[in-house]
Amino acid sequence: MFARLRPSTQAVAAVSAAAGRLTRRNYAIASPGAAVFQIFNRHVKTRQRDRAALDVEKSRTTDYLKDEIAARVADRLEDIKRDFHTVVDLGSGCGHIVKHVNNTMMQKLVMCDISEKALLRDADQQFPVQVERRVVDEEHLPFEEDSLDAVVSSLSMHWVNDLPGTLIQVRKALKPDGVFVGAVFGGDTLFELRTSLQLAETEREGGVSPHVSPMTDSSDMSRLLSRAGFTLTTVDVDEIQVNYPSMFELMDDLKAMGENNAVLSRRAILKRDTLLAAASIYKELHGNPDGTIPATFQIIYMIGWKPSASTPLPKKRGSATKSLKDELGN
């Protein structure tokens, strides 16, 4: 019988600190021609998405999370009272956003993904807008400058190595006053899984390695949008918690979503003993009273506009004609 581990408070704190260093990304706009630091193996990520899409029945049963986030992205686009002709969906997968749009929002949606298998999984389905599917790498966009009305992206850009570069490409591809609406996983996503795996690995193998993708936070995204040339930026954060029977069902669903680990420095194999220990720690530290375990997904939503001649500009400092104190009645 496998005995539950009861890690000390000091061990949890130490490993949580290490987890934070391994799973949070710091960004800067690189100078032209500078080498891009490679974090993810994009070829592995393509194969993972291919394999997930080929198991059609299973992958459809795990669309629940991406469909929900896509609906929230589509709601944000719909709130922009404008008739878009063509909208590009970067990292569309099998088509999560297209399920939540209609012909009052746009005439055509161009679905783009690095996985052709994912793009074609539901190609036989009909949607209320015209759909075009294109195999596109988010790191190398093929669109002409000033050619797109809007770009959306839901739960794909967290796998991009050069996120600042991709955002700059998106801004260039947009027409003046075009809009970008996106969603990415934030740094607190799957913190329960991350700390449990790393505590177990520290206990059983004497070290820590990355098992969950490094992610950004909301303050990073706000700065990135501004430095990529977007204006009137908006960033907000939401959390979704999903309950699973155990850690193994969670990991199985992540694989079926194509969201399993693609970090270059990942370990190819995690020992069975370490996995069993991690599952026990997960339930001990985070488990629900009914025996299930929660998994937290932090979502960062962002909106940015390409500047144009009609873009509202902030007033110059000191140009106010009324006192805020007087307006507030203090």
C-alpha positions in Angstrom: 0.0 0.0 0.0 1.3 3.4 -0.9 1.7 5.7 2.1 0.7 9.3 1.8 3.5 11.8 2.1 3.0 14.7 4.5 5.4 17.4 3.4 6.5 20.0 6.0 5.5 23.7 5.7 9.1 24.5 5.0 9.2 22.0 2.2 6.0 23.4 0.6 7.3 27.0 0.8 10.7 26.1 -0.7 9.3 24.1 -3.5 6.6 26.7 -4.2 9.3 29.3 -4.5 11.2 27.1 -7.0 8.0 26.5 -8.8 7.4 30.2 -9.2 10.9 30.6 -10.8 10.3 27.8 -13.2 6.8 28.7 -14.3 6.8 32.4 -14.7 8.2 34.2 -17.7 9.7 37.6 -17.8 9.5 39.5 -21.1 11.3 42.3 -22.9 11.0 43.7 -26.4 14.2 42.4 -28.1 16.3 44.6 -30.3 16.0 43.9 -34.1 18.0 40.8 -35.1 18.4 39.6 -31.5 18.2 35.8 -31.0 14.9 34.6 -29.4 15.3 32.6 -26.3 13.7 29.2 -26.9 11.5 27.8 -24.1 9.2 25.5 -26.0 9.7 22.8 -28.6 7.2 23.9 -31.3 7.6 20.7 -33.3 6.7 18.7 -30.1 3.7 20.9 -29.6 2.5 20.4 -33.2 2.8 16.6 -32.7 0.9 16.8 -29.4 -2.0 18.7 -31.0 -2.0 16.3 -34.0 -2.3 13.3 -31.7 -5.0 14.9 -29.6 -7.1 15.8 -32.7 -6.7 12.3 -34.2 -8.5 10.8 -31.2 -11.7 12.6 -32.2 -14.1 11.3 -29.6 -11.8 11.8 -26.6 -10.6 15.3 -27.7 -14.2 16.4 -28.2 -15.0 15.4 -24.6 -12.2 17.6 -23.4 -13.3 20.7 -25.4 -15.2 22.0 -22.3 -12.4 24.3 -21.0 -11.3 25.8 -24.4 -15.0 26.2 -25.5 -15.7 28.2 -22.3 -12.7 30.5 -22.6 -13.5 30.9 -26.4 -17.0 32.0 -25.5 -15.7 34.7 -23.2 -13.3 35.9 -25.9 -16.1 36.0 -28.4 -18.2 38.0 -25.9 -15.5 40.6 -25.7 -15.4 40.9 -29.5 -19.2 41.1 -29.7 -19.1 44.0 -27.2 -17.2 46.0 -29.8 -20.1 47.4 -31.8 -18.5 47.1 -35.2 -19.2 45.0 -38.3 -16.0 43.1 -39.1 -15.5 41.7 -42.5 -12.6 39.3 -41.8 -11.3 38.1 -38.4 -8.3 35.9 -37.9 -8.3 33.3 -35.1 -4.7 32.5 -34.1 -4.2 29.1 -32.6 -7.8 28.1 -33.4 -7.4 24.4 -32.8 -10.4 22.5 -34.1 -12.6 25.6 -33.8 -13.5 26.9 -30.4 -14.2 30.5 -31.1 -16.2 29.8 -34.3 -18.8 28.0 -32.2 -19.6 31.3 -30.5 -19.7 33.8 -33.4 -22.5 34.8 -35.9 -22.9 36.8 -39.0 -23.8 40.0 -37.2 -20.2 40.0 -35.7 -18.2 39.1 -38.9 -18.5 37.8 -42.4 -15.5 35.5 -42.4 -13.3 33.8 -39.8 -9.8 32.6 -40.8 -8.9 29.7 -38.5 -5.1 29.4 -38.1 -3.2 26.7 -36.3 0.2 24.9 -36.5 -1.6 21.6 -36.5 -3.4 20.6 -39.7 -5.0 17.7 -37.9 -6.6 20.0 -35.4 -7.8 22.4 -38.1 -9.5 19.5 -40.0 -11.1 17.6 -37.0 -14.4 19.3 -37.4 -14.2 20.5 -41.0 -17.5 18.8 -41.8 -19.5 21.0 -39.5 -21.4 24.1 -40.6 -21.1 27.5 -39.0 -23.1 30.8 -39.5 -20.0 32.6 -40.9 -17.7 31.7 -43.8 -14.7 29.7 -42.5 -11.2 29.4 -44.0 -8.6 27.1 -42.5 -4.9 27.8 -42.8 -1.8 26.1 -41.3 0.0 29.0 -39.7 2.7 29.2 -37.1 1.9 32.0 -34.6 5.6 32.9 -34.5 5.7 33.6 -38.3 2.5 35.3 -39.4 1.9 35.4 -43.2 -0.5 38.4 -43.3 0.2 41.6 -45.1 0.5 44.8 -43.2 -2.7 46.8 -42.6 -4.8 43.9 -43.9 -6.9 42.6 -41.1 -10.0 44.0 -39.3 -9.5 42.0 -36.1 -7.4 39.2 -34.7 -8.5 36.9 -31.9 -6.6 34.2 -30.0 -7.8 31.9 -27.3 -5.4 29.7 -25.2 -2.7 29.4 -27.8 -0.1 32.1 -27.3 1.2 30.7 -24.0 3.1 28.2 -26.2 4.8 30.9 -28.3 8.5 31.4 -27.7 8.7 35.0 -28.9 5.4 36.5 -27.6 6.5 40.1 -27.9 7.5 39.4 -31.6 4.1 37.8 -32.2 2.2 40.7 -30.8 4.2 43.1 -32.9 3.3 41.0 -36.0 -0.3 41.1 -35.0 -0.3 44.8 -34.6 1.4 45.3 -38.0 -1.2 43.0 -39.7 -4.1 44.9 -38.4 -5.7 47.8 -40.2 -5.4 51.2 -38.4 -8.0 51.1 -35.6 -8.1 47.3 -35.8 -8.4 45.3 -32.6 -6.7 42.3 -31.0 -8.7 40.3 -28.4 -6.9 37.4 -26.8 -6.7 35.0 -23.8 -3.7 33.1 -22.4 -3.2 31.0 -19.3 -1.8 33.0 -16.4 1.1 32.1 -14.0 -1.2 30.6 -11.3 -2.6 28.0 -13.7 -2.4 24.5 -12.3 -0.5 25.6 -9.3 -1.8 22.6 -7.4 -0.4 20.2 -10.0 2.9 22.1 -10.2 3.6 22.1 -6.5 2.5 18.5 -6.0 4.8 17.2 -8.8 7.8 19.2 -7.6 7.3 18.2 -3.9 7.2 14.6 -4.9 10.2 14.9 -7.2 12.2 16.7 -4.5 11.2 14.0 -2.0 11.8 11.0 -4.3 14.5 12.1 -6.7 16.3 15.0 -4.9 15.6 17.7 -7.5 13.1 19.7 -9.4 12.4 19.9 -13.1 9.7 21.8 -15.1 6.5 19.8 -15.7 4.1 22.7 -16.2 4.7 25.4 -18.9 6.1 28.7 -17.7 3.4 31.4 -18.0 3.1 35.2 -17.8 1.1 37.4 -15.4 -1.3 40.3 -16.0 1.2 43.1 -15.4 3.5 41.5 -18.0 0.7 41.3 -20.6 -0.3 45.0 -20.1 3.3 46.1 -20.6 3.8 43.8 -23.6 0.7 45.1 -25.4 1.8 48.7 -24.9 5.4 48.1 -26.0 4.2 46.1 -29.0 2.5 49.3 -30.2 -1.1 48.7 -29.1 -3.1 51.5 -27.5 -6.3 51.7 -25.3 -5.2 48.4 -23.8 -7.3 46.4 -21.4 -6.2 43.4 -19.3 -8.3 41.5 -16.9 -7.9 38.2 -15.1 -10.4 35.4 -14.3 -10.1 31.9 -12.8 -11.9 28.7 -13.6 -11.7 25.7 -11.2 -12.5 22.2 -12.4 -12.8 19.2 -10.2 -11.3 15.8 -11.2 -11.4 12.3 -9.6 -7.6 12.4 -9.2 -4.4 13.9 -10.6 -4.3 11.2 -13.3 -7.6 12.2 -14.8 -6.5 15.8 -14.9 -3.2 14.9 -16.7 -5.2 12.6 -19.1 -7.5 15.5 -20.0 -4.6 17.9 -20.5 -3.0 15.4 -23.0 -6.4 15.0 -24.8 -6.5 18.8 -25.1 -3.0 19.0 -26.6 -1.9 20.9 -23.5 0.7 18.5 -22.2 4.3 19.7 -21.5 6.4 20.9 -24.4 9.2 22.7 -22.5 12.6 22.1 -24.1 14.1 21.1 -20.8 11.3 18.8 -19.8 12.1 15.2 -18.6 11.0 12.6 -21.0 10.0 10.2 -18.3 8.6 10.7 -14.8 9.0 7.7 -12.5 5.9 5.8 -11.5 6.8 6.1 -7.8 7.1 9.9 -8.2 3.8 10.1 -9.9 2.0 8.1 -7.2 3.6 10.3 -4.6 2.5 13.5 -6.4 -1.1 12.2 -6.6 -1.1 11.5 -2.9 0.4 15.0 -2.1 -2.1 16.7 -4.4 -5.0 15.1 -2.6 -3.4 15.8 0.8 -2.7 19.5 0.2 -5.5 20.5 -2.1 -8.2 17.8 -2.1 -11.9 18.4 -1.7 -13.9 16.9 1.1 -15.6 14.6 -1.4 -12.3 13.1 -2.5 -12.0 14.9 -5.7 -9.1 17.3 -6.5 -9.5 20.9 -7.9 -7.5 22.3 -10.8 -7.2 26.0 -11.1 -6.9 27.7 -14.5 -6.1 31.4 -14.4 -7.0 33.2 -17.6 -5.6 36.6 -18.7 -7.8 38.4 -21.2 -6.4 41.3 -23.2 -7.6 43.8 -25.7 -5.4 46.2 -27.7 -6.1 48.6 -30.6 -3.8 49.5 -33.5 -3.4 53.3 -33.4 -5.0 55.4 -36.1 -5.6 59.1 -36.8 -9.0 58.8 -34.9 -7.6 57.1 -31.8 -8.4 59.1 -28.7 -5.3 60.5 -27.0 -4.8 61.2 -23.3 -4.9 64.8 -22.3 -1.6 66.5 -21.6 -0.4 66.6 -18.0 -1.7 69.7 -16.2 -4.4 70.5 -18.8 -7.3 69.8 -16.4 -9.7 72.7 -15.8 -11.4 71.2 -12.8 -10.1 70.0 -9.4 -10.8 66.3 -8.6 -11.2 67.4 -5.0 -14.0 69.7 -6.0 -15.7 67.1 -8.2 -15.7 64.6 -5.4 -17.0 67.2 -3.0 -14.1 66.9 -0.5 
